[in-house]
Amino acid sequence: MRIVVKVGTSTLTHETGRMNLRRVQDLCRVIADLKNAGHEMILVSSGAIGMGIGKLSLRERPTDIPTKQAAAAVGQCELMDTYDRLFGQYHHTVAQILLTGADLSHTDRHENFSNTVSRLLSLGVLPVINENDTVATDEIKVGDNDTLSALVAVSVKADLLILLSDVDGLYTADPRKSDKAELIREVHGVTDELFARAGGAGSALGTGGMKTKLQAAKICECSGCDVVLMNGATPERLYDAVENKPLNATRFYARRDA
């Protein structure tokens, strides 16, 4: 299988913005093992701005674009250095790809990106993709890595997209506000009703929320790529997601022609 794993800032970091080393180590070990099993793995990783905030000792997420871009520039170095070191322990080579929305909307640049990823996979390399927050502006940015991961999954014809977050999946209501909220384990078609149930933005350090995850599932819906939304606190659960075993998560099934 060709699998895209998207990991959010809330999974990668503590609330301080500093990297959650134990969790990142576990994540890299499991992804490396899935790769050893013969799967083609692509990692879409948030965390550059969050890690930059921690490394620069900023008290909160900046609101002005220059400081966001500065934090991204600092944090991206730490992020890739960590991935290179951890995946290197399992003899896997990583490659960094930074994208803007223009790279995916422009026909030639989009084709070049797809060709590069395909070649990296054929060489046994694990691509690590992030939005280029250092240079992205409102005119050329994708905006969040949930959407970016879905666009990547469609571009590379992935079989499965796994969104790792700080929630177990899609609920009938916000589980942080209602004790009657129930987990929706299977979704066959993303509807307007589901979007209406979705809340606002995600964590203080991240940019996503449930709406961006639903949008990601909607993008993948017609491409034959299933989407699993699951809690990233226990990376070992990736095995069950890949093997389509029952788990405490939400699986969005893609439309498939009969």
Salt bridges, closest charged atoms under 4 A:
ASP26 OD1 - ARG29 NH2 3.68
GLU40 OE1 - ARG2 NE 2.72
ASP103 OD1 - ARG109 NH2 2.72
ASP146 OD1 - LYS6 NZ 2.95
ASP146 OD2 - LYS213 NZ 3.03
ASP166 OD2 - ARG176 NH2 3.31
GLU186 OE1 - HIS188 NE2 3.35
GLU193 OE2 - ARG197 NH2 3.08
GLU221 OE1 - LYS218 NZ 3.64
GLU221 OE1 - ARG255 NH2 3.13
ASP226 OD2 - ARG251 NH1 3.73
ASP226 OD1 - ARG256 NH2 3.09
GLU236 OE2 - ARG29 NH2 2.52
GLU243 OE1 - LYS245 NZ 2.98
